[in-house]
Amino acid sequence: MNEPAMDNLVVLNAVSREYPSHAGAPPVQALKKLSLRVARGSRVAIRGESGSGKSTLLNLLGGLDAPDSGEVTIDGRNLTALSERQLADYRARTVGFVFQTFQLLPTLSARENVELPMEALYAGPTERRDRAEELLQAVGMADRADHRPGRLSGGEQQRVAIARALANRPPLILADEPTGNLDKKNRRVVVSLLNQINRDFGITLIIVTHDPNVADQCNVVHLIRRGQIKREYRPTEMPARPPPDDEDDDEEDEEGN
């Protein structure tokens, strides 16, 4: 079992991002000079209401969007200085994505879905197949390798999606509401699996979640509101779970972030 290193895999310095609004309204300020450090090998949760900036933050970490100001540095690479080709290479090699809606290709088998990210690194057919079968075994899906997503339950699809996220051995996995479409039993299975991956392989895990039970299994929880980190806490040190937002602030959040 690998012990987490103490250096920071993720460093955000004063990151801001805004989007145009509709009908001449002021632009939506999704992130406001947000700074964040995530230690290599840690397990971190991001919590906040809809519109608080969680999705924008995840998109920046994944190299899918760029900040208007500030810097995003992942594994020593300043994403704001990379070309589109370099960002594509970053996404292929450094980040694994796990989505709420699984995002498996319906015409491919479980094995083929796991193999797909490896094509970006020009892995050969035998290497892709062997790696996919190894990962499906690791997530308990070896006996369903030839099944297409339509023949799998939601929990099974998410386990395949986790195997796909691991395909290129990324140091970072970004999980966007990974238990949002699952029942209670499968939520426990998926969270346990993500925790196991973090512990056994030392992969840094950042989870955006509304579920306090998921967040409370992480090393650190960051509470985000209106594009800023408002609180940070360690679940093991808290006698009671704090509320996700400031109770005395009743303004509505911006939508869609």
Secondary structure as UniProt FT lines:
FT   STRAND          8..19
FT   TURN            23..24
FT   STRAND          28..39
FT   TURN            40..41
FT   STRAND          43..47
FT   TURN            50..51
FT   HELIX           54..61
FT   TURN            62..63
FT   STRAND          69..74
FT   TURN            75..76
FT   STRAND          77..78
FT   HELIX           79..81
FT   HELIX           84..94
FT   STRAND          95..98
FT   TURN            100..101
FT   TURN            106..107
FT   HELIX           110..115
FT   HELIX           116..121
FT   HELIX           125..138
FT   TURN            139..140
FT   HELIX           142..144
FT   TURN            145..146
FT   HELIX           149..151
FT   HELIX           154..165
FT   TURN            166..168
FT   STRAND          172..176
FT   TURN            178..181
FT   HELIX           184..201
FT   STRAND          204..208
FT   HELIX           212..215
FT   TURN            216..217
FT   STRAND          220..225
FT   TURN            226..227
FT   STRAND          228..233
FT   HELIX           235..237
FT   TURN            247..248
//
